[in-house]
Amino acid sequence: LHVARPVALAKAHMSSGTFLPTEGNVFLSVQDDDQPKIVEIGRELVSMGFTVFTTEGTHDLLKAHAIDTIELRKISEGARPNILDKISNGEVHLIINTPTRKGAHTDEGRIRAMAVSHRVPMITTTNGARTAVQAIAALRAGAWSVTALQDCFPHLVRERKEALETVGA
């Protein structure tokens, strides 16, 4: 049962057509209040072999904890390449971004829009990020399977079959 929640998240992503990556590049940028919660997540991603792109504040925090990331300038700073370039070029496979502001014209809004249009999974909470990292670890370990709903509830299949036979008789 320990693996159930993370694997459920992975399966939900699969069903929506956005797959959690088991390798590649991750963009990780969180608001100040979330920074203490993200250190272990960054450490786990790097230890699994992911290349992690970060913005300045997240980069500095993780660097202070001996976690190597690649710093990207914020979109609003106008420097290139930025996260939008990386997404557009297919160089980002997962986005973890806890927004500070809302709206389509904010950096966060532009990242979300680009993620959706390029089918890149995006996580917007630290709890979701922790679960996503656990799901990625489970996918890499092969610690999941698919079970038909009928196999979980065979008595419902039997009851439906009996009801159909009664109606047809």
DRENPA-3360 file (N, C-alpha, C; in nm, 2 decimals, always signed):
BEGIN
1 = LHVARPVA = +0.08/-0.12/+0.00/+0.00/+0.00/+0.00/+0.09/+0.13/+0.00 ~ +0.21/+0.12/+0.05/+0.30/+0.23/+0.05/+0.32/+0.29/-0.09 ~ +0.33/+0.21/-0.19/+0.35/+0.25/-0.33/+0.22/+0.29/-0.40 ~ +0.11/+0.26/-0.34/-0.02/+0.28/-0.41/-0.05/+0.43/-0.45 ~ -0.03/+0.52/-0.36/-0.05/+0.66/-0.40/+0.04/+0.71/-0.51 ~ +0.17/+0.70/-0.50/+0.25/+0.74/-0.61/+0.22/+0.67/-0.74 ~ +0.20/+0.54/-0.74/+0.17/+0.47/-0.86/+0.04/+0.52/-0.92 ~ -0.06/+0.55/-0.83/-0.19/+0.60/-0.88/-0.17/+0.73/-0.95;
9 = LAKAHMSS = -0.07/+0.82/-0.90/-0.04/+0.94/-0.97/+0.02/+0.91/-1.11 ~ +0.11/+0.82/-1.12/+0.17/+0.78/-1.24/+0.07/+0.73/-1.34 ~ -0.02/+0.65/-1.30/-0.13/+0.59/-1.38/-0.22/+0.71/-1.43 ~ -0.25/+0.80/-1.34/-0.34/+0.91/-1.38/-0.27/+0.99/-1.49 ~ -0.14/+1.02/-1.48/-0.07/+1.09/-1.58/-0.08/+1.01/-1.71 ~ -0.05/+0.88/-1.70/-0.06/+0.80/-1.82/-0.19/+0.81/-1.89 ~ -0.30/+0.80/-1.81/-0.44/+0.80/-1.87/-0.47/+0.94/-1.94 ~ -0.40/+1.04/-1.90/-0.42/+1.18/-1.96/-0.33/+1.20/-2.07;
17 = GTFLPTEG = -0.24/+1.11/-2.10/-0.14/+1.12/-2.21/-0.02/+1.20/-2.18 ~ +0.00/+1.23/-2.05/+0.13/+1.29/-2.01/+0.20/+1.19/-1.91 ~ +0.32/+1.15/-1.95/+0.38/+1.04/-1.88/+0.49/+1.10/-1.79 ~ +0.50/+1.05/-1.66/+0.61/+1.09/-1.58/+0.73/+1.03/-1.63 ~ +0.84/+1.11/-1.65/+0.96/+1.05/-1.70/+1.04/+0.97/-1.60 ~ +1.11/+0.87/-1.66/+1.20/+0.79/-1.57/+1.35/+0.84/-1.59 ~ +1.37/+0.93/-1.68/+1.50/+0.99/-1.71/+1.48/+1.12/-1.78 ~ +1.59/+1.20/-1.79/+1.58/+1.32/-1.87/+1.60/+1.44/-1.78;
25 = NVFLSVQD = +1.53/+1.55/-1.82/+1.55/+1.68/-1.75/+1.42/+1.73/-1.68 ~ +1.44/+1.79/-1.57/+1.33/+1.84/-1.49/+1.36/+1.99/-1.46 ~ +1.25/+2.07/-1.47/+1.26/+2.21/-1.43/+1.20/+2.22/-1.29 ~ +1.27/+2.28/-1.20/+1.23/+2.28/-1.06/+1.25/+2.43/-1.01 ~ +1.13/+2.49/-0.98/+1.14/+2.63/-0.93/+1.02/+2.65/-0.84 ~ +1.05/+2.69/-0.72/+0.94/+2.70/-0.61/+0.95/+2.83/-0.55 ~ +0.83/+2.87/-0.50/+0.82/+3.00/-0.42/+0.90/+2.99/-0.29 ~ +0.93/+3.10/-0.23/+1.01/+3.10/-0.11/+0.96/+3.02/+0.00;
33 = DDQPKIVE = +0.83/+3.02/+0.02/+0.77/+2.94/+0.13/+0.79/+2.79/+0.12 ~ +0.80/+2.75/-0.01/+0.82/+2.60/-0.04/+0.96/+2.56/-0.04 ~ +1.06/+2.65/-0.03/+1.20/+2.61/-0.05/+1.25/+2.50/+0.05 ~ +1.21/+2.51/+0.18/+1.26/+2.41/+0.27/+1.21/+2.27/+0.24 ~ +1.09/+2.26/+0.17/+1.03/+2.13/+0.14/+1.09/+2.07/+0.01 ~ +1.17/+2.15/-0.06/+1.21/+2.10/-0.19/+1.35/+2.04/-0.20 ~ +1.42/+2.06/-0.09/+1.56/+2.01/-0.09/+1.57/+1.86/-0.11 ~ +1.49/+1.78/-0.04/+1.50/+1.64/-0.06/+1.45/+1.59/-0.19;
41 = IGRELVSM = +1.35/+1.67/-0.25/+1.30/+1.63/-0.38/+1.41/+1.66/-0.48 ~ +1.48/+1.77/-0.47/+1.59/+1.80/-0.56/+1.70/+1.69/-0.55 ~ +1.73/+1.66/-0.43/+1.84/+1.55/-0.41/+1.80/+1.42/-0.47 ~ +1.67/+1.38/-0.46/+1.63/+1.25/-0.51/+1.63/+1.26/-0.66 ~ +1.59/+1.37/-0.72/+1.59/+1.38/-0.87/+1.73/+1.37/-0.92 ~ +1.83/+1.44/-0.86/+1.97/+1.43/-0.91/+2.02/+1.29/-0.88 ~ +1.99/+1.23/-0.77/+2.05/+1.10/-0.74/+1.99/+0.99/-0.84 ~ +1.87/+1.02/-0.90/+1.82/+0.93/-1.00/+1.88/+0.95/-1.14;
49 = GFTVFTTE = +1.96/+1.05/-1.15/+2.03/+1.08/-1.27/+1.96/+1.19/-1.36 ~ +1.86/+1.26/-1.31/+1.80/+1.36/-1.38/+1.89/+1.49/-1.38 ~ +1.88/+1.56/-1.49/+1.94/+1.69/-1.50/+1.83/+1.79/-1.45 ~ +1.87/+1.87/-1.35/+1.77/+1.96/-1.30/+1.80/+2.10/-1.33 ~ +1.70/+2.17/-1.40/+1.71/+2.31/-1.43/+1.64/+2.39/-1.32 ~ +1.70/+2.50/-1.27/+1.63/+2.57/-1.16/+1.65/+2.72/-1.19 ~ +1.56/+2.80/-1.13/+1.58/+2.95/-1.13/+1.67/+2.98/-1.01 ~ +1.71/+3.11/-1.01/+1.81/+3.15/-0.92/+1.79/+3.11/-0.77;
57 = GTHDLLKA = +1.67/+3.14/-0.71/+1.65/+3.12/-0.57/+1.66/+2.97/-0.54 ~ +1.59/+2.89/-0.62/+1.60/+2.74/-0.60/+1.74/+2.69/-0.63 ~ +1.80/+2.74/-0.73/+1.94/+2.70/-0.75/+2.03/+2.73/-0.63 ~ +2.02/+2.85/-0.58/+2.11/+2.88/-0.46/+2.08/+2.80/-0.34 ~ +1.95/+2.77/-0.32/+1.91/+2.68/-0.20/+1.97/+2.54/-0.22 ~ +1.95/+2.48/-0.34/+2.00/+2.35/-0.36/+2.15/+2.34/-0.36 ~ +2.22/+2.44/-0.42/+2.36/+2.45/-0.41/+2.42/+2.45/-0.27 ~ +2.35/+2.53/-0.18/+2.39/+2.53/-0.04/+2.37/+2.39/+0.03;
65 = HAIDTIEL = +2.30/+2.30/-0.03/+2.28/+2.17/+0.02/+2.36/+2.07/-0.07 ~ +2.46/+2.12/-0.14/+2.55/+2.03/-0.23/+2.47/+1.96/-0.33 ~ +2.36/+2.02/-0.39/+2.29/+1.96/-0.50/+2.31/+2.04/-0.62 ~ +2.37/+1.97/-0.72/+2.40/+2.04/-0.85/+2.28/+2.06/-0.94 ~ +2.26/+2.18/-0.98/+2.15/+2.21/-1.08/+2.21/+2.30/-1.18 ~ +2.13/+2.32/-1.29/+2.17/+2.42/-1.39/+2.08/+2.54/-1.38 ~ +2.13/+2.65/-1.36/+2.05/+2.77/-1.34/+2.00/+2.83/-1.47 ~ +1.87/+2.86/-1.48/+1.81/+2.93/-1.59/+1.76/+3.06/-1.55;
73 = RKISEGAR = +1.77/+3.16/-1.63/+1.72/+3.29/-1.59/+1.57/+3.29/-1.60 ~ +1.50/+3.37/-1.53/+1.35/+3.38/-1.53/+1.31/+3.44/-1.67 ~ +1.19/+3.40/-1.71/+1.14/+3.45/-1.84/+1.13/+3.60/-1.84 ~ +1.09/+3.66/-1.72/+1.07/+3.80/-1.72/+1.20/+3.88/-1.72 ~ +1.31/+3.81/-1.70/+1.44/+3.87/-1.71/+1.49/+3.89/-1.86 ~ +1.42/+3.82/-1.95/+1.45/+3.84/-2.09/+1.57/+3.76/-2.14 ~ +1.65/+3.70/-2.06/+1.77/+3.62/-2.10/+1.72/+3.49/-2.17 ~ +1.80/+3.44/-2.26/+1.78/+3.32/-2.33/+1.90/+3.23/-2.32;
81 = PNILDKIS = +1.89/+3.10/-2.32/+1.76/+3.03/-2.32/+1.70/+3.04/-2.18 ~ +1.56/+3.03/-2.18/+1.49/+3.02/-2.06/+1.40/+2.90/-2.06 ~ +1.32/+2.88/-1.96/+1.24/+2.75/-1.95/+1.15/+2.74/-2.07 ~ +1.10/+2.84/-2.13/+1.01/+2.83/-2.25/+1.09/+2.78/-2.36 ~ +1.21/+2.82/-2.38/+1.29/+2.77/-2.49/+1.32/+2.62/-2.47 ~ +1.35/+2.58/-2.34/+1.38/+2.44/-2.31/+1.26/+2.35/-2.34 ~ +1.14/+2.40/-2.30/+1.01/+2.32/-2.32/+0.99/+2.31/-2.47 ~ +1.00/+2.42/-2.54/+0.97/+2.43/-2.69/+1.07/+2.33/-2.76;
89 = NGEVHLII = +1.19/+2.32/-2.72/+1.29/+2.23/-2.78/+1.28/+2.09/-2.74 ~ +1.18/+2.06/-2.65/+1.17/+1.92/-2.61/+1.27/+1.88/-2.51 ~ +1.33/+1.97/-2.44/+1.44/+1.95/-2.35/+1.40/+1.93/-2.20 ~ +1.27/+1.95/-2.17/+1.22/+1.93/-2.04/+1.11/+1.83/-2.04 ~ +1.13/+1.73/-1.94/+1.04/+1.62/-1.94/+0.94/+1.62/-1.82 ~ +0.97/+1.71/-1.72/+0.88/+1.73/-1.60/+0.91/+1.87/-1.55 ~ +0.80/+1.93/-1.51/+0.81/+2.06/-1.45/+0.75/+2.06/-1.31 ~ +0.83/+2.11/-1.21/+0.78/+2.12/-1.08/+0.79/+2.27/-1.05;
97 = NTPTRKGA = +0.68/+2.34/-1.04/+0.68/+2.48/-1.02/+0.56/+2.52/-0.93 ~ +0.59/+2.57/-0.81/+0.49/+2.62/-0.72/+0.48/+2.77/-0.75 ~ +0.36/+2.81/-0.80/+0.35/+2.95/-0.85/+0.34/+3.05/-0.73 ~ +0.39/+3.17/-0.76/+0.39/+3.28/-0.67/+0.27/+3.38/-0.71 ~ +0.24/+3.38/-0.84/+0.14/+3.47/-0.89/+0.05/+3.39/-0.98 ~ -0.07/+3.44/-1.01/-0.16/+3.38/-1.10/-0.18/+3.47/-1.22 ~ -0.22/+3.41/-1.33/-0.25/+3.49/-1.45/-0.17/+3.44/-1.57 ~ -0.23/+3.46/-1.69/-0.17/+3.41/-1.81/-0.04/+3.48/-1.85;
105 = HTDEGRIR = -0.03/+3.60/-1.80/+0.09/+3.68/-1.84/+0.20/+3.68/-1.74 ~ +0.19/+3.60/-1.63/+0.30/+3.58/-1.54/+0.39/+3.47/-1.59 ~ +0.51/+3.47/-1.54/+0.61/+3.36/-1.58/+0.54/+3.22/-1.56 ~ +0.48/+3.21/-1.44/+0.41/+3.08/-1.41/+0.30/+3.04/-1.51 ~ +0.22/+3.14/-1.54/+0.12/+3.12/-1.64/+0.17/+3.08/-1.78 ~ +0.27/+3.15/-1.82/+0.33/+3.11/-1.95/+0.40/+2.97/-1.95 ~ +0.46/+2.93/-1.83/+0.51/+2.80/-1.82/+0.40/+2.70/-1.83 ~ +0.29/+2.72/-1.75/+0.18/+2.63/-1.75/+0.12/+2.61/-1.90;
113 = AMAVSHRV = +0.10/+2.72/-1.97/+0.05/+2.71/-2.10/+0.14/+2.64/-2.19 ~ +0.27/+2.66/-2.18/+0.37/+2.59/-2.27/+0.37/+2.44/-2.23 ~ +0.36/+2.41/-2.10/+0.36/+2.27/-2.06/+0.24/+2.20/-2.12 ~ +0.13/+2.26/-2.11/+0.01/+2.19/-2.16/+0.02/+2.17/-2.31 ~ +0.06/+2.28/-2.39/+0.07/+2.26/-2.53/+0.18/+2.16/-2.58 ~ +0.28/+2.14/-2.50/+0.38/+2.04/-2.53/+0.37/+1.91/-2.46 ~ +0.26/+1.89/-2.38/+0.23/+1.77/-2.31/+0.34/+1.73/-2.21 ~ +0.39/+1.83/-2.14/+0.49/+1.81/-2.04/+0.42/+1.80/-1.90;
121 = PMITTTNG = +0.43/+1.69/-1.83/+0.37/+1.69/-1.70/+0.42/+1.80/-1.61 ~ +0.32/+1.86/-1.54/+0.36/+1.98/-1.45/+0.29/+1.95/-1.31 ~ +0.38/+1.97/-1.21/+0.33/+1.96/-1.07/+0.34/+2.09/-1.01 ~ +0.24/+2.13/-0.93/+0.23/+2.27/-0.88/+0.23/+2.28/-0.73 ~ +0.25/+2.17/-0.66/+0.26/+2.17/-0.51/+0.38/+2.08/-0.47 ~ +0.43/+2.11/-0.35/+0.54/+2.03/-0.30/+0.49/+1.89/-0.26 ~ +0.37/+1.87/-0.21/+0.32/+1.74/-0.19/+0.31/+1.66/-0.31 ~ +0.26/+1.72/-0.42/+0.25/+1.66/-0.55/+0.39/+1.62/-0.60;
129 = ARTAVQAI = +0.49/+1.71/-0.58/+0.62/+1.68/-0.63/+0.68/+1.56/-0.55 ~ +0.66/+1.56/-0.43/+0.71/+1.44/-0.35/+0.65/+1.31/-0.40 ~ +0.52/+1.31/-0.42/+0.45/+1.19/-0.47/+0.50/+1.16/-0.61 ~ +0.52/+1.26/-0.70/+0.57/+1.23/-0.83/+0.71/+1.17/-0.83 ~ +0.80/+1.22/-0.74/+0.93/+1.16/-0.73/+0.92/+1.01/-0.68 ~ +0.83/+0.99/-0.59/+0.81/+0.85/-0.55/+0.75/+0.76/-0.66 ~ +0.66/+0.82/-0.74/+0.61/+0.75/-0.85/+0.71/+0.72/-0.96 ~ +0.80/+0.81/-0.98/+0.91/+0.79/-1.08/+1.00/+0.67/-1.03;
137 = AALRAGAW = +1.03/+0.68/-0.90/+1.11/+0.57/-0.84/+1.04/+0.43/-0.86 ~ +0.91/+0.43/-0.84/+0.83/+0.31/-0.85/+0.83/+0.26/-1.00 ~ +0.82/+0.35/-1.09/+0.82/+0.32/-1.23/+0.95/+0.26/-1.27 ~ +1.06/+0.32/-1.22/+1.20/+0.28/-1.25/+1.22/+0.14/-1.20 ~ +1.16/+0.11/-1.08/+1.18/-0.02/-1.01/+1.09/-0.13/-1.07 ~ +0.99/-0.09/-1.15/+0.89/-0.18/-1.20/+0.80/-0.22/-1.09 ~ +0.78/-0.14/-0.99/+0.70/-0.18/-0.87/+0.55/-0.14/-0.89 ~ +0.50/-0.17/-1.01/+0.36/-0.14/-1.03/+0.30/-0.23/-1.14;
145 = SVTALQDC = +0.17/-0.24/-1.15/+0.11/-0.33/-1.25/-0.03/-0.27/-1.28 ~ -0.09/-0.33/-1.38/-0.23/-0.29/-1.42/-0.32/-0.40/-1.39 ~ -0.43/-0.38/-1.33/-0.53/-0.48/-1.29/-0.66/-0.44/-1.35 ~ -0.73/-0.53/-1.41/-0.86/-0.50/-1.47/-0.96/-0.49/-1.35 ~ -1.05/-0.39/-1.37/-1.15/-0.36/-1.26/-1.23/-0.49/-1.23 ~ -1.26/-0.57/-1.33/-1.34/-0.69/-1.31/-1.26/-0.79/-1.22 ~ -1.13/-0.79/-1.22/-1.05/-0.87/-1.13/-1.06/-0.83/-0.99 ~ -1.07/-0.70/-0.97/-1.08/-0.65/-0.83/-1.22/-0.67/-0.77;
153 = FPHLVRER = -1.32/-0.68/-0.85/-1.46/-0.69/-0.81/-1.54/-0.80/-0.89 ~ -1.49/-0.92/-0.88/-1.55/-1.03/-0.96/-1.70/-1.05/-0.93 ~ -1.74/-1.02/-0.81/-1.88/-1.04/-0.77/-1.97/-0.95/-0.84 ~ -1.92/-0.83/-0.88/-2.00/-0.73/-0.96/-2.02/-0.78/-1.10 ~ -1.92/-0.84/-1.16/-1.94/-0.90/-1.29/-2.04/-1.01/-1.29 ~ -2.03/-1.10/-1.19/-2.12/-1.21/-1.18/-2.27/-1.16/-1.16 ~ -2.29/-1.06/-1.08/-2.42/-1.00/-1.06/-2.48/-0.94/-1.18 ~ -2.39/-0.87/-1.26/-2.44/-0.81/-1.38/-2.48/-0.91/-1.49;
161 = KEALETVG = -2.40/-1.02/-1.49/-2.42/-1.13/-1.59/-2.56/-1.19/-1.55 ~ -2.58/-1.22/-1.42/-2.71/-1.28/-1.38/-2.82/-1.19/-1.41 ~ -2.81/-1.06/-1.39/-2.92/-0.96/-1.42/-2.95/-0.96/-1.57 ~ -2.85/-0.96/-1.65/-2.87/-0.96/-1.80/-2.94/-1.09/-1.84 ~ -2.90/-1.20/-1.78/-2.97/-1.33/-1.82/-3.11/-1.33/-1.78 ~ -3.14/-1.26/-1.66/-3.28/-1.26/-1.61/-3.37/-1.17/-1.71 ~ -3.31/-1.06/-1.75/-3.38/-0.97/-1.84/-3.41/-1.03/-1.98 ~ -3.31/-1.11/-2.02/-3.32/-1.17/-2.15/-3.41/-1.29/-2.16;
169 = A = -3.44/-1.35/-2.04/-3.52/-1.47/-2.03/-3.67/-1.45/-2.05;
% end
